[in-house]
Amino acid sequence: MAAHQSAEIVPRQGAEHPVARLERLCRRVLVVTTVGYIGCFAVWTIFAIIGVEIQRQYGLSDTEFGLLLGVPFLSGSLMRVVLGVWADRHGGRRLFFGVMVVAAVATWFVADATTVPTILVAGLGTGFAGGCSAVGLSYITRWYPRERHGTALGILGAGNAGSAITKLGAPWVMLAYGWQGVARLWALMLLCTAAVFWLGSAEDPKQAARRAAGEPAALLKRQIEPLRRLQVWRFGLYYFFAFGGYVALTVWLPRYLIGVYSLDIRMAAAIAVAFSLPAGLLRVLGGVLSDRYGARTVMYWSFIGSLVCTFILSYPATDYTVHGLHGELRFTIATGLPVFIIMLMVLGFFMALGKAAVFKHIPVYYPDQVGVVGGAVGAIGGLGGFVLPLTFGLMTDLADVWTSCFMLLFGIASVNLFWMHFAIRRQEWAAAPEIADFRFLPELQPTSELGGKQP
């Protein structure tokens, strides 16, 4: 009997331990899903490069150019909630593959569009690539325990760096084959990443167990119940800045650099990579820090750092005249290109921390509705990718100040920081009402308020 039990517990000599085999499968799934995410994000941001040539070819205004940049983010954002619900109910593997295939087909048809309206319609289809975020979030969290969600989702979110592939490669392809050639090649690349994902992935354990047991999917009413909570939409506003602002700058920067610093498209795209690539890859660090120090702490770092950066970047070039004792003193304050690049990279770092910290919150508060909550939060962030480029263009046309885009981001970050801080304070007061009796600096309170004890 003891021998029989030993044979059941101890693996055969030379056989891989089941735990090691599962861990290896988890790593493989995370890798191929991240590869798919990279491909999706490269396609999702394709108009950042080809849009510059389309604007020149069709004589679009900056507002119309902003609309062209934002259309893929509009459709991708709106689809995220639906895709998140489906992923929670039916699993993410087939859905993730399907999203990539649909986006690849739509991207191919961008090259066949010959008018601005048809380009916009094809761009809506290309936007399906953005739906990969909600599906990937639900899919990956089912492979990893809660204490590793921040790191795993940070690695997945590093797929944002796919936009750097577009900025580095698309200008050269466009010079050789035109913007239509870029659309066709990127469509083929996305199909290849879809194949890599399908061959390397597997059904997540939760869905596999549910199907094996013949259990029905969770009720739709229960899945969407968290959407009634204000907290979900507050998380969405955080992501509107951290992700939507990142995406908006990713697609707007080439146009900004050409207009402000008179660079050509290749140099402008290369400098934009200095923002988008680190801001994508450093999302992994944001996930690790969220696991170690808590998502709330990392969100504070993200918003405070972003406020400093956007304040500096939003300051327009200004000429000053000082009436001195012996005449007028004239000088100019302006952000030179080297300083601009440094501040942009620092801003990307803090945005990366924020993106990871937002998604660390979701499986903690809503472990059984990760897809739908992540889809809603991601949808709001993705809408930032649609609304903000359009608003950037509109503000540039109306205000005639290039740095107005950073002024807007400064305002959004300020609202986020104050809302988050006071929401946290309300939670603390609810958990420990005595906190309300203390001021911000308790050492300034009279001794009587401290129970007769010296602070």
Residue pairs with C-beta under 8 A, 6 or more apart in sequence:
11 17
11 18
16 24
25 202
26 143
26 144
28 200
28 201
29 139
29 140
29 143
29 200
29 201
29 202
30 140
30 143
30 144
30 152
30 155
30 156
31 200
32 196
32 197
32 199
32 200
32 201
33 96
33 136
33 139
33 140
33 156
33 197
33 201
34 155
34 156
34 158
34 159
35 159
35 193
35 196
35 197
36 96
36 100
36 132
36 136
36 159
36 193
36 194
36 196
36 197
37 132
37 133
37 136
37 156
37 157
37 159
37 160
37 162
38 159
38 161
38 162
38 165
38 193
39 100
39 129
39 162
39 189
39 190
39 192
39 193
39 194
40 99
40 100
40 103
40 129
40 130
40 132
40 159
40 162
40 190
40 193
41 129
41 132
41 159
41 160
41 161
41 162
41 163
41 280
42 162
42 163
42 165
42 166
42 186
42 189
42 190
43 103
43 104
43 107
43 126
43 129
43 162
43 166
43 186
43 187
43 189
43 190
44 72
44 73
44 76
44 103
44 126
44 127
44 129
44 130
44 162
44 163
45 72
45 162
45 163
45 166
45 167
45 247
45 250
45 251
46 72
46 107
46 110
46 126
46 166
46 170
46 182
46 183
46 186
47 54
47 68
47 69
47 71
47 72
47 123
47 126
47 251
48 69
48 163
48 166
48 167
48 250
48 251
48 252
48 253
48 254
48 272
49 166
49 167
49 170
49 171
49 174
49 179
49 182
49 254
49 265
49 269
50 110
50 170
50 174
50 179
50 182
50 183
51 65
51 68
51 69
51 251
52 254
52 255
52 258
52 265
53 174
53 178
53 179
53 265
54 60
54 68
54 116
54 119
54 179
55 64
55 65
55 68
55 255
58 116
60 68
60 116
61 393
61 397
62 255
62 393
62 394
62 396
62 397
63 390
63 393
63 394
63 397
64 116
64 393
65 255
65 393
66 252
66 389
66 390
66 391
66 392
66 393
66 394
67 120
67 390
67 393
68 116
68 119
68 120
68 123
69 251
69 252
69 389
69 390
70 385
70 386
70 387
70 388
70 389
70 390
71 120
71 123
71 124
71 127
71 386
72 123
72 124
72 126
72 127
72 129
72 130
73 127
73 130
73 247
73 382
73 383
73 384
73 385
73 386
73 389
74 124
74 127
74 382
74 383
74 386
75 123
75 124
75 125
75 126
75 127
75 128
75 130
76 127
76 128
76 129
76 130
76 131
76 382
76 385
77 127
77 130
77 378
77 379
77 380
77 381
77 382
77 383
77 385
77 386
78 379
79 127
79 128
79 130
79 131
80 130
80 131
80 133
80 134
80 375
80 376
80 378
80 379
80 382
81 134
81 372
81 375
81 376
81 379
82 375
83 95
83 99
83 131
83 134
83 135
83 371
83 375
84 134
84 135
84 137
84 138
84 371
84 372
84 373
84 374
84 375
84 376
84 378
85 220
85 223
85 224
85 371
85 372
85 375
86 95
86 135
86 371
87 95
87 134
87 135
87 137
87 138
87 139
87 371
87 375
88 138
88 218
88 223
88 368
88 369
88 370
88 371
88 372
89 217
89 218
89 220
89 223
90 207
90 217
91 139
91 203
91 204
91 206
91 207
92 135
92 136
92 138
92 139
92 142
92 204
92 371
93 139
93 201
93 202
93 203
93 204
93 207
95 135
96 132
96 135
96 136
96 139
96 197
96 201
97 194
97 197
97 198
99 128
99 129
99 131
99 132
99 135
100 129
100 132
100 190
100 191
100 193
100 194
100 197
101 191
101 194
102 125
102 128
103 125
103 126
103 127
103 128
103 129
103 190
104 187
104 188
104 190
104 191
104 194
105 125
105 187
106 122
106 124
106 125
106 126
106 128
107 122
107 125
107 126
107 129
107 183
107 186
107 187
107 190
108 183
108 184
108 187
109 122
109 125
110 119
110 122
110 123
110 126
110 180
110 183
111 179
111 180
111 181
111 183
111 184
111 187
112 122
112 180
113 119
113 121
113 122
129 190
130 382
130 385
133 374
133 378
133 382
134 371
134 374
134 375
134 378
134 379
135 371
136 156
137 153
137 156
137 359
137 362
137 370
137 371
137 374
137 375
137 378
138 370
138 371
138 374
139 204
140 152
140 153
140 156
141 149
141 152
141 153
141 363
141 370
142 204
142 205
142 206
142 207
143 152
143 204
143 205
144 152
146 363
146 364
146 367
147 291
148 291
149 291
149 360
149 363
149 364
150 286
150 287
150 288
150 289
150 290
150 291
150 295
150 356
150 357
150 360
151 284
151 287
151 288
151 291
152 287
153 287
153 356
153 359
153 360
154 283
154 284
154 285
154 286
154 287
154 288
154 290
154 356
155 284
155 287
157 280
157 283
157 284
157 286
157 287
157 355
157 356
157 359
158 280
158 281
158 283
158 284
159 280
160 246
160 276
160 279
160 280
160 283
160 355
161 276
161 277
161 280
161 281
162 280
163 247
163 250
163 276
163 280
164 273
164 276
164 277
164 280
166 186
167 254
167 269
167 270
167 272
167 273
167 276
168 269
168 270
168 273
170 182
170 186
170 269
171 265
171 266
171 269
172 266
173 181
173 182
173 185
174 181
174 182
174 265
175 266
177 185
203 211
210 217
218 368
222 369
223 369
223 371
223 372
224 369
224 372
225 369
226 232
226 366
226 369
226 372
226 373
227 372
227 373
227 376
231 365
231 423
232 366
232 373
232 376
232 377
233 376
233 380
234 419
234 420
234 423
235 358
235 361
235 362
235 373
235 377
236 376
236 377
236 379
236 380
236 381
237 380
237 415
237 416
237 419
238 299
238 354
238 358
238 416
238 420
239 355
239 358
239 377
239 378
239 380
239 381
239 384
240 380
240 381
240 383
240 384
240 412
241 303
241 306
241 351
241 354
241 384
241 409
241 412
241 413
241 416
242 302
242 351
242 354
242 355
242 358
242 381
243 351
243 355
243 358
243 378
243 381
243 382
243 384
243 385
244 380
244 381
244 382
244 383
244 384
244 385
244 387
244 388
245 351
245 384
245 388
245 409
245 412
246 276
246 279
246 348
246 351
246 352
246 355
247 381
247 382
247 384
247 385
247 388
248 384
248 385
248 388
248 389
248 392
248 405
249 275
249 276
249 344
249 405
249 409
250 272
250 275
250 276
251 385
251 389
252 388
252 389
252 392
252 405
253 268
253 271
253 272
253 275
253 276
253 344
254 265
254 268
254 269
254 272
255 268
256 402
256 405
257 263
257 267
257 268
257 271
257 272
258 264
258 265
258 268
259 402
260 402
261 268
261 337
261 340
263 271
271 341
274 341
274 344
274 345
275 344
275 345
275 347
275 348
276 348
278 345
278 348
278 349
278 352
279 348
279 349
279 351
279 352
280 352
281 352
282 348
282 349
282 352
282 353
283 352
283 355
283 356
284 356
285 352
285 353
285 356
286 298
286 302
286 352
286 353
286 354
286 355
286 356
286 357
287 356
287 360
289 298
289 353
289 356
289 357
290 298
290 356
290 357
290 360
291 360
295 357
295 358
295 360
295 361
295 364
296 357
296 424
298 353
298 354
298 356
298 357
298 360
299 354
299 357
299 358
299 420
300 417
300 420
301 350
301 353
302 350
302 351
302 353
302 354
302 357
303 350
303 354
303 413
303 416
303 417
303 420
304 417
305 346
305 347
305 349
305 350
305 353
306 347
306 350
306 351
306 354
306 409
306 413
307 410
307 413
307 414
307 417
309 343
309 344
309 346
309 347
309 350
310 347
310 406
310 407
310 409
310 410
310 413
311 410
312 335
312 343
313 335
313 340
313 343
313 344
313 347
313 403
313 406
314 403
314 404
314 406
314 407
314 409
314 410
315 333
315 335
315 403
316 401
316 402
316 403
317 332
317 333
317 334
317 335
318 332
318 333
318 334
319 330
319 331
319 332
320 330
320 331
320 332
320 333
321 328
321 329
321 330
322 328
322 329
322 330
322 331
335 343
335 403
358 377
358 381
359 374
359 377
362 370
362 373
362 374
362 377
363 370
365 373
366 373
388 405
388 408
388 409
391 408
392 404
392 405
392 408
395 401
395 404
395 405
395 408
396 402
396 404
396 405
401 407
428 435
429 435
429 436
437 449
438 445
439 445
442 450
442 455
443 455
445 455
447 453
447 454
